[in-house]
Amino acid sequence: MASSSSPAALSSRLVRQALNIAAEHGVPVEALCREVGLHPEELDDPELRIPYTVLDTVLERAVEVTGDDNLGLHMAGRSEVDPDDAAGLVILTSATLKDSMVRGCRYQRVWGDGERFKVEDTERGVRMRFTPVGPWRPAHRHMAEVALVQLALGMRAFTGVDVRPLQVRFAHAAPADIREHEALFACPLTFGAPHNDIEFSHADAELPFVHADALLNAMFEKQAQRLISRLPVTASLTERVREQVRRTLSGGDFTFEAVARTLHLPPRTLQRKLAEEGQSYAGILESVRRELSENYLRRRMSIAEVSFLLGYGEPATFHRAFKRWWGMSPEAFRRANSPSPSGRGSG
């Protein structure tokens, strides 16, 4: 079990995949691994977690050695589905594009600590935000480009449709040549934005996945849940706040000030530290309520019960929030996710 001072880390499987793809692009990965004290043979251990800072350093050195300023784009273009990646298979067998984004966020700890991915509803549709872990460094540009290219290409492959995002935004400055970016995303690009994110339309968000399968999806979800349950405890402040909100939603004091007191932090300090992790208290509260609302409704709880358990003063307030999250009423959601006679519900 990791101590509270353990650095944020990601799955060795993910590191191995990244290094294998980098090697195909001429990166001397064995030499670079030795520079940072990483032994490639260790990466065969699926339980091993590698600090993000190690991969960041290797990636930065890889760009220096190869002179490939778009290495992140090229690595993302070679990504494949890993048959041993339970969280990835949850995404693959999801019902729709948006459903896959929600589930991917839910099980992202299988891949790495922290909440790097966050799905948000927008007026035009839905977007996925990506926030690299730790203070900014040059590797984060390439990590963001890997993440958003994988999302863009994955959505096309998994829907069988040439999905074009509405907009892609990057927090880093525009590189000298963005022609490859334009070709990969085929949509308006913004650099120097407040966040890294990719946005899809309402219509594209509801596109069905070609491999959608409710039964297999449920099986892969259980595998992902077991993997997360075996992971070490992390010191992410966001996760500590999420856990405190979960504990106090139904009947406790889950106000921002109360959570700050429980964590022994002045409110301004908590607000600042959450911002450093790319989070806000309001966003965390909304995320927890949204996630729990789905779980409770699938368990056939009444609307009044769910409203109480989520800390709402009255069911009408919950009803409005749910429609904002899911684009339908709680009753419609429950009907859509009721098991069918064949045993397959909505993914």
C-alpha positions as CSV (number, residue, x, y, z in Angstrom):
1,M,0.0,0.0,0.0
2,A,1.5,3.3,-1.1
3,S,2.0,6.0,1.5
4,S,0.5,9.4,1.3
5,S,3.8,10.8,0.0
6,S,4.0,8.4,-2.9
7,P,4.3,10.2,-6.3
8,A,1.5,10.0,-8.7
9,A,2.1,7.1,-11.1
10,L,0.6,5.3,-14.1
11,S,0.3,1.7,-15.2
12,S,3.5,0.0,-16.3
13,R,1.4,-1.5,-19.2
14,L,0.8,2.0,-20.5
15,V,4.4,2.9,-20.1
16,R,5.5,-0.2,-22.0
17,Q,3.0,0.5,-24.8
18,A,4.3,4.1,-25.1
19,L,8.0,3.0,-25.2
20,N,7.3,0.3,-27.8
21,I,5.6,2.8,-30.1
22,A,8.4,5.3,-29.4
23,A,11.0,2.6,-30.4
24,E,9.2,2.1,-33.7
25,H,9.9,5.8,-34.4
26,G,13.6,5.5,-33.8
27,V,13.7,6.5,-30.1
28,P,16.6,4.7,-28.3
29,V,14.3,3.8,-25.4
30,E,16.7,1.4,-23.6
31,A,19.3,4.1,-23.3
32,L,16.8,6.6,-22.2
33,C,15.3,4.2,-19.6
34,R,18.8,3.7,-18.2
35,E,19.2,7.5,-17.8
36,V,16.2,7.6,-15.5
37,G,16.8,4.3,-13.7
38,L,14.0,2.4,-15.4
39,H,14.6,-1.2,-16.3
40,P,12.5,-2.3,-19.3
41,E,12.1,-5.8,-18.0
42,E,10.3,-4.4,-15.0
43,L,7.5,-3.2,-17.2
44,D,6.3,-6.8,-17.7
45,D,4.9,-6.6,-14.2
46,P,1.2,-5.5,-14.6
47,E,1.1,-4.5,-10.9
48,L,3.9,-2.0,-11.2
49,R,3.2,1.7,-11.3
50,I,5.7,4.2,-12.8
51,P,5.8,7.8,-11.6
52,Y,4.5,10.2,-14.3
53,T,7.7,12.2,-13.9
54,V,9.8,9.3,-15.2
55,L,7.7,9.0,-18.4
56,D,7.7,12.8,-18.8
57,T,11.5,12.8,-18.7
58,V,11.8,9.9,-21.2
59,L,9.4,11.6,-23.5
60,E,11.3,14.9,-23.4
61,R,14.6,13.2,-24.0
62,A,13.0,11.2,-26.9
63,V,12.0,14.5,-28.6
64,E,15.5,15.9,-28.1
65,V,17.2,12.7,-29.5
66,T,14.9,12.2,-32.5
67,G,14.2,15.9,-33.3
68,D,10.6,14.8,-33.9
69,D,8.6,17.8,-32.7
70,N,5.4,16.0,-33.3
71,L,6.3,12.7,-31.6
72,G,3.1,12.7,-29.5
73,L,1.0,12.9,-32.6
74,H,2.9,10.0,-34.2
75,M,2.7,7.8,-31.1
76,A,-1.0,8.3,-30.8
77,G,-1.6,7.3,-34.4
78,R,-0.1,3.8,-33.6
79,S,-2.3,3.1,-30.6
80,E,-4.2,-0.2,-30.5
81,V,-6.7,-1.8,-28.2
82,D,-5.0,-3.9,-25.6
83,P,-6.9,-7.2,-25.0
84,D,-5.6,-7.2,-21.4
85,D,-6.8,-3.6,-20.7
86,A,-10.1,-4.0,-18.9
87,A,-10.8,-0.3,-18.8
88,G,-10.1,0.0,-22.5
89,L,-12.5,-2.9,-23.2
90,V,-15.2,-1.1,-21.1
91,I,-14.8,1.8,-23.6
92,L,-14.8,-0.4,-26.7
93,T,-18.1,-2.2,-25.7
94,S,-20.0,0.9,-24.5
95,A,-23.3,1.8,-26.1
96,T,-22.5,5.3,-27.5
97,L,-19.7,7.8,-28.0
98,K,-20.8,9.8,-24.9
99,D,-21.3,6.6,-22.8
100,S,-17.7,5.6,-23.6
101,M,-16.4,8.9,-22.4
102,V,-18.3,8.8,-19.2
103,R,-17.1,5.2,-18.5
104,G,-13.6,6.0,-19.5
105,C,-13.5,8.7,-16.9
106,R,-15.0,6.4,-14.3
107,Y,-12.2,3.8,-14.6
108,Q,-9.3,6.0,-15.5
109,R,-7.4,5.0,-12.3
110,V,-6.7,1.7,-14.0
111,W,-4.4,3.6,-16.3
112,G,-3.0,6.2,-13.9
113,D,-3.5,8.1,-10.6
114,G,-5.4,11.4,-10.5
115,E,-8.3,12.6,-12.6
116,R,-6.6,13.5,-15.8
117,F,-9.8,13.0,-17.9
118,K,-13.1,14.8,-17.2
119,V,-16.3,14.7,-19.3
120,E,-18.5,17.8,-19.5
121,D,-21.8,18.6,-21.1
122,T,-21.8,21.7,-23.3
123,E,-24.4,23.7,-25.1
124,R,-23.3,22.1,-28.4
125,G,-22.7,18.6,-27.1
126,V,-20.1,17.0,-24.9
127,R,-16.4,17.5,-24.4
128,M,-13.5,15.6,-22.8
129,R,-10.9,17.6,-20.9
130,F,-7.4,16.3,-20.3
131,T,-5.2,17.7,-17.6
132,P,-1.6,16.3,-17.3
133,V,-0.4,15.5,-13.8
134,G,1.9,17.8,-12.0
135,P,3.4,21.3,-12.7
136,W,3.7,22.1,-16.4
137,R,6.7,20.7,-18.3
138,P,7.4,20.3,-22.1
139,A,6.3,16.6,-22.0
140,H,2.8,17.7,-21.2
141,R,2.3,19.1,-24.7
142,H,3.0,15.7,-26.2
143,M,0.9,13.9,-23.5
144,A,-2.1,16.2,-24.3
145,E,-1.6,15.6,-28.1
146,V,-1.4,11.8,-27.5
147,A,-4.6,11.9,-25.4
148,L,-6.7,14.0,-27.8
149,V,-5.6,12.3,-31.0
150,Q,-6.4,8.9,-29.4
151,L,-9.9,10.2,-28.6
152,A,-10.4,11.5,-32.1
153,L,-9.2,8.4,-33.9
154,G,-10.8,6.0,-31.4
155,M,-14.2,7.6,-31.9
156,R,-14.0,7.1,-35.6
157,A,-12.8,3.5,-35.3
158,F,-15.4,2.6,-32.6
159,T,-18.4,4.1,-34.4
160,G,-17.4,3.3,-37.9
161,V,-18.3,6.9,-38.8
162,D,-15.9,9.7,-39.9
163,V,-16.6,11.7,-36.7
164,R,-15.3,15.3,-36.9
165,P,-15.0,17.1,-33.5
166,L,-16.6,20.5,-33.2
167,Q,-13.4,21.9,-31.7
168,V,-10.1,20.9,-30.2
169,R,-8.2,23.1,-27.8
170,F,-4.7,22.8,-26.4
171,A,-3.2,24.7,-23.4
172,H,0.2,24.8,-25.0
173,A,1.3,27.3,-27.6
174,A,0.9,26.4,-31.3
175,P,4.0,24.7,-32.8
176,A,5.6,26.2,-35.8
177,D,3.8,23.8,-38.2
178,I,0.3,22.6,-37.4
179,R,-0.5,20.9,-40.7
180,E,-0.4,17.4,-39.1
181,H,-2.7,18.5,-36.3
182,E,-5.2,19.9,-38.8
183,A,-5.1,16.7,-40.9
184,L,-5.6,14.4,-37.8
185,F,-8.4,16.4,-36.2
186,A,-10.1,17.9,-39.3
187,C,-11.8,20.6,-37.2
188,P,-11.1,24.1,-35.8
189,L,-8.0,24.1,-33.5
190,T,-7.2,26.5,-30.7
191,F,-3.8,26.8,-29.0
192,G,-3.0,28.7,-25.8
193,A,-6.4,27.7,-24.4
194,P,-7.3,27.5,-20.7
195,H,-7.5,23.7,-21.0
196,N,-6.9,20.7,-23.3
197,D,-10.2,19.4,-24.6
198,I,-12.0,17.9,-27.5
199,E,-15.7,18.6,-28.1
200,F,-18.3,16.5,-30.0
201,S,-21.8,17.5,-31.2
202,H,-25.0,16.2,-29.5
203,A,-25.7,14.0,-32.6
204,D,-22.2,12.5,-32.6
205,A,-22.3,11.9,-28.9
206,E,-25.2,9.5,-29.4
207,L,-23.6,7.5,-32.2
208,P,-23.7,3.8,-31.4
209,F,-20.5,1.8,-31.1
210,V,-20.0,-1.0,-33.5
211,H,-18.8,-3.3,-30.7
212,A,-21.5,-2.3,-28.2
213,D,-22.4,-5.2,-25.9
214,A,-24.2,-4.7,-22.6
215,L,-23.3,-8.1,-21.2
216,L,-19.6,-7.9,-22.1
217,N,-19.5,-4.3,-20.9
218,A,-20.8,-5.3,-17.5
219,M,-18.1,-8.1,-17.3
220,F,-15.3,-5.7,-18.2
221,E,-16.6,-3.2,-15.7
222,K,-16.3,-5.7,-12.9
223,Q,-12.8,-6.5,-14.0
224,A,-11.9,-2.8,-14.0
225,Q,-13.5,-2.3,-10.5
226,R,-11.4,-5.2,-9.1
227,L,-8.3,-3.7,-10.6
228,I,-9.1,-0.3,-9.0
229,S,-9.8,-1.9,-5.6
230,R,-6.3,-3.4,-5.6
231,L,-4.5,-0.1,-6.4
232,P,-2.6,1.7,-3.7
233,V,-4.1,4.6,-2.0
234,T,-3.0,7.9,-3.6
235,A,-2.6,11.3,-2.0
236,S,-4.6,13.2,-4.7
237,L,-6.4,16.0,-3.0
238,T,-9.2,15.7,-5.6
239,E,-9.8,12.1,-4.6
240,R,-9.7,13.0,-0.9
241,V,-12.4,15.7,-1.5
242,R,-14.4,13.3,-3.6
243,E,-14.4,10.7,-0.8
244,Q,-15.4,13.2,1.8
245,V,-18.3,14.4,-0.5
246,R,-19.4,10.8,-0.9
247,R,-19.5,10.2,2.8
248,T,-21.5,13.4,3.7
249,L,-23.9,13.8,0.8
250,S,-26.8,12.0,2.4
251,G,-27.5,13.9,5.6
252,G,-24.0,15.3,6.4
253,D,-22.4,18.7,5.9
254,F,-20.8,18.6,2.5
255,T,-20.4,22.4,2.1
256,F,-17.0,23.5,0.9
257,E,-16.1,25.0,4.3
258,A,-17.0,21.7,6.0
259,V,-14.9,19.7,3.7
260,A,-12.0,22.1,4.1
261,R,-12.2,21.7,7.9
262,T,-12.3,17.9,7.6
263,L,-9.1,18.0,5.5
264,H,-7.5,20.5,7.9
265,L,-7.0,23.1,5.2
266,P,-8.1,26.8,5.1
267,P,-10.8,27.2,2.4
268,R,-8.6,29.4,0.3
269,T,-5.7,26.9,0.4
270,L,-8.1,24.1,-0.6
271,Q,-9.4,26.1,-3.5
272,R,-5.9,26.9,-4.7
273,K,-4.7,23.3,-4.4
274,L,-7.7,22.0,-6.3
275,A,-7.1,24.5,-9.0
276,E,-3.5,23.3,-9.3
277,E,-5.0,19.8,-10.0
278,G,-7.3,21.3,-12.6
279,Q,-10.4,20.9,-10.4
280,S,-12.9,22.9,-8.4
281,Y,-15.1,22.0,-5.5
282,A,-18.3,22.7,-7.5
283,G,-17.0,20.5,-10.3
284,I,-16.2,17.6,-8.0
285,L,-19.6,17.8,-6.3
286,E,-21.3,17.7,-9.7
287,S,-19.2,14.8,-10.8
288,V,-19.9,12.7,-7.7
289,R,-23.6,13.4,-7.9
290,R,-23.8,12.5,-11.5
291,E,-21.9,9.2,-11.0
292,L,-24.0,8.2,-8.0
293,S,-27.3,9.1,-9.7
294,E,-26.6,6.5,-12.4
295,N,-25.7,3.9,-9.8
296,Y,-28.8,4.6,-7.7
297,L,-31.3,4.6,-10.6
298,R,-29.9,1.3,-11.9
299,R,-30.6,-0.1,-8.5
300,R,-34.3,0.9,-8.9
301,M,-34.4,3.4,-6.1
302,S,-37.2,5.9,-6.1
303,I,-36.6,9.5,-7.3
304,A,-37.2,10.8,-3.8
305,E,-34.6,8.4,-2.3
306,V,-32.0,9.3,-4.9
307,S,-32.6,13.0,-4.4
308,F,-32.0,12.6,-0.6
309,L,-28.9,10.5,-1.1
310,L,-27.4,13.1,-3.4
311,G,-28.0,15.9,-0.9
312,Y,-30.8,17.8,-2.7
313,G,-33.4,19.7,-0.7
314,E,-36.2,18.6,-3.0
315,P,-36.7,16.1,-5.9
316,A,-37.4,18.8,-8.4
317,T,-33.9,20.2,-8.0
318,F,-32.4,16.8,-8.6
319,H,-34.7,16.3,-11.6
320,R,-33.4,19.4,-13.3
321,A,-29.8,18.5,-12.6
322,F,-30.2,15.0,-14.0
323,K,-31.7,16.3,-17.2
324,R,-28.7,18.6,-17.6
325,W,-26.3,15.6,-17.0
326,W,-28.0,13.0,-19.1
327,G,-30.3,14.9,-21.5
328,M,-33.3,13.0,-20.2
329,S,-35.4,12.7,-17.1
330,P,-34.6,10.2,-14.3
331,E,-37.7,8.2,-15.3
332,A,-36.7,8.0,-18.9
333,F,-33.1,7.0,-17.9
334,R,-34.5,4.2,-15.7
335,R,-36.7,2.9,-18.5
336,A,-33.8,3.0,-21.0
337,N,-31.6,1.0,-18.7
338,S,-34.1,-1.6,-17.5
339,P,-32.9,-5.2,-18.3
340,S,-34.5,-6.6,-21.4
341,P,-35.9,-10.2,-21.6
342,S,-32.7,-11.3,-23.2
343,G,-30.7,-10.0,-20.3
344,R,-29.1,-7.2,-22.2
345,G,-29.8,-3.6,-21.1
346,S,-28.5,-0.4,-22.5
347,G,-24.7,-0.3,-22.2
